[in-house]
């Protein structure tokens, strides 16, 4: 498989990149690490006229803490996040997620956190070579009117399989999007459209600049299941956050449960999360009930499109959530002690 022809542009700074995006808009794609983009181009899934490289934009590669927030530049390598003591201590779920993204060579030499958040939704009926796709009618995501993952579906059911996005949503992260005449900051949960064809609420002339994570007196954890531990995309994953009560140190004051790789976007499960408020940190029965409720809710969105049976993936939602909750609770107890 060969790359299609394109013009390669390498701006020297953020302003130059935004100028180019404003000029080329839908004809352009951003090249950060390229671990997802170049593969899709080789398969004929994308044929941009212009690639705008962020290679020279070191100003978008950083991890720092200021005024109660951890800020991560979108071009920050996955390896830098894994190596960061700040992330491991204050945003443990993200540390665990990034450990599992790709092989070590991808983490060190290519993959970026912004690229992982912005990786396109996937479906094994769609993410195939152009020759393979030519053997049947195009699906919704390929410009047709068929969904091979869900019979008679009137929309695309491709799945968000981003490890980073699931962990960051559990951490209640925000992102900053820049354009030539300004920028805006949005909750990561609001960034996803639940549209499998256009999964991000982002204009073609906008650039993901920064990820913002609130520093909380809380513990987080991330669990994922994949065929191979550090190469494949997850077939199900879960990120959780547990915040202790200020007055009752053994009680949960707030919780966030997010399930990934089961729907068109990471799924923040509000009801299952709220069920843990006021529960004890050692209440495994409450964790099991919340995990089962997460499985029930996530199952609604599941389709057969990531190479594993629906029954197995749905059952594993409960397991991933339960294990993540136990891990976060144990860390909270240890921190309290």
FENCORZI-V964325 format. One record per pair of residues at least 4 apart in sequence whose C-alpha atoms are under 6 Angstrom apart, sorted by the first residue. I is the first residue (numbers start at 0). GAP is how many residues later the second one is. If there is no record, write none. Layout:
i=I gap=GAP
i=I gap=GAP
This chain:
i=0 gap=41
i=1 gap=40
i=2 gap=38
i=2 gap=39
i=5 gap=43
i=5 gap=44
i=6 gap=43
i=7 gap=42
i=7 gap=43
i=8 gap=43
i=9 gap=42
i=9 gap=43
i=10 gap=5
i=10 gap=6
i=11 gap=44
i=12 gap=44
i=17 gap=161
i=17 gap=162
i=20 gap=4
i=20 gap=184
i=21 gap=183
i=23 gap=4
i=24 gap=179
i=24 gap=180
i=25 gap=178
i=26 gap=21
i=26 gap=22
i=27 gap=20
i=27 gap=22
i=27 gap=23
i=28 gap=22
i=29 gap=21
i=29 gap=22
i=30 gap=21
i=30 gap=22
i=31 gap=22
i=32 gap=77
i=32 gap=78
i=33 gap=4
i=39 gap=5
i=39 gap=6
i=40 gap=4
i=40 gap=5
i=42 gap=86
i=42 gap=87
i=43 gap=86
i=59 gap=13
i=59 gap=14
i=59 gap=15
i=60 gap=12
i=60 gap=14
i=60 gap=15
i=61 gap=10
i=61 gap=11
i=61 gap=14
i=62 gap=8
i=62 gap=9
i=63 gap=6
i=63 gap=7
i=64 gap=4
i=64 gap=5
i=67 gap=147
i=68 gap=144
i=68 gap=145
i=68 gap=146
i=69 gap=142
i=69 gap=143
i=70 gap=140
i=70 gap=141
i=71 gap=138
i=71 gap=139
i=72 gap=137
i=73 gap=39
i=73 gap=40
i=73 gap=135
i=73 gap=136
i=74 gap=37
i=74 gap=39
i=75 gap=36
i=76 gap=34
i=76 gap=35
i=77 gap=29
i=77 gap=33
i=77 gap=34
i=77 gap=35
i=78 gap=28
i=78 gap=29
i=81 gap=13
i=85 gap=4
i=86 gap=4
i=87 gap=4
i=87 gap=7
i=91 gap=128
i=92 gap=74
i=92 gap=127
i=92 gap=128
i=92 gap=129
i=93 gap=73
i=95 gap=126
i=96 gap=66
i=96 gap=67
i=99 gap=130
i=101 gap=4
i=101 gap=128
i=101 gap=129
i=102 gap=127
i=102 gap=128
i=104 gap=4
i=105 gap=4
i=105 gap=5
i=106 gap=4
i=114 gap=4
i=116 gap=48
i=120 gap=37
i=120 gap=38
i=120 gap=39
i=121 gap=36
i=121 gap=37
i=122 gap=4
i=122 gap=35
i=122 gap=182
i=122 gap=183
i=123 gap=181
i=123 gap=182
i=137 gap=4
i=137 gap=6
i=138 gap=5
i=138 gap=6
i=138 gap=7
i=138 gap=8
i=139 gap=4
i=139 gap=5
i=139 gap=6
i=139 gap=16
i=140 gap=15
i=140 gap=56
i=146 gap=6
i=148 gap=154
i=148 gap=155
i=148 gap=156
i=155 gap=40
i=156 gap=39
i=157 gap=38
i=157 gap=106
i=158 gap=102
i=158 gap=104
i=158 gap=105
i=159 gap=101
i=159 gap=104
i=159 gap=105
i=160 gap=100
i=163 gap=4
i=164 gap=4
i=165 gap=73
i=165 gap=94
i=165 gap=100
i=166 gap=72
i=167 gap=5
i=168 gap=4
i=169 gap=69
i=169 gap=70
i=169 gap=71
i=169 gap=86
i=169 gap=88
i=172 gap=15
i=172 gap=39
i=172 gap=40
i=173 gap=12
i=173 gap=13
i=173 gap=14
i=173 gap=37
i=173 gap=38
i=174 gap=10
i=174 gap=11
i=174 gap=35
i=174 gap=36
i=174 gap=37
i=175 gap=8
i=175 gap=9
i=175 gap=33
i=175 gap=34
i=176 gap=6
i=176 gap=7
i=176 gap=30
i=176 gap=31
i=176 gap=32
i=177 gap=5
i=177 gap=28
i=177 gap=29
i=178 gap=4
i=178 gap=27
i=190 gap=9
i=190 gap=10
i=191 gap=7
i=191 gap=8
i=191 gap=9
i=192 gap=6
i=192 gap=7
i=192 gap=8
i=193 gap=5
i=193 gap=70
i=193 gap=71
i=194 gap=4
i=195 gap=68
i=217 gap=24
i=217 gap=25
i=218 gap=22
i=218 gap=23
i=218 gap=109
i=218 gap=113
i=219 gap=20
i=219 gap=21
i=219 gap=108
i=220 gap=18
i=220 gap=19
i=220 gap=103
i=220 gap=107
i=221 gap=16
i=221 gap=17
i=221 gap=102
i=222 gap=14
i=222 gap=15
i=222 gap=97
i=222 gap=101
i=223 gap=12
i=223 gap=13
i=224 gap=9
i=224 gap=10
i=224 gap=11
i=225 gap=8
i=225 gap=9
i=227 gap=4
i=234 gap=26
i=235 gap=24
i=235 gap=25
i=236 gap=22
i=236 gap=23
i=237 gap=20
i=237 gap=21
i=237 gap=22
i=237 gap=82
i=237 gap=83
i=238 gap=19
i=239 gap=16
i=239 gap=17
i=240 gap=14
i=240 gap=15
i=241 gap=13
i=242 gap=9
i=242 gap=10
i=242 gap=11
i=243 gap=5
i=243 gap=7
i=243 gap=8
i=243 gap=9
i=244 gap=4
i=244 gap=6
i=244 gap=7
i=244 gap=8
i=249 gap=30
i=249 gap=31
i=250 gap=27
i=250 gap=28
i=250 gap=29
i=250 gap=30
i=251 gap=25
i=251 gap=26
i=251 gap=27
i=252 gap=24
i=252 gap=25
i=253 gap=23
i=254 gap=18
i=255 gap=17
i=256 gap=11
i=256 gap=12
i=256 gap=16
i=257 gap=9
i=257 gap=10
i=257 gap=11
i=258 gap=7
i=258 gap=8
i=259 gap=6
i=261 gap=40
i=262 gap=38
i=262 gap=39
i=271 gap=18
i=271 gap=21
i=280 gap=48
i=286 gap=35
i=287 gap=34
i=290 gap=27
i=290 gap=30
i=290 gap=31
i=291 gap=26
i=293 gap=4
i=294 gap=4
i=294 gap=19
i=294 gap=22
i=294 gap=23
i=298 gap=15
i=303 gap=6
i=309 gap=4
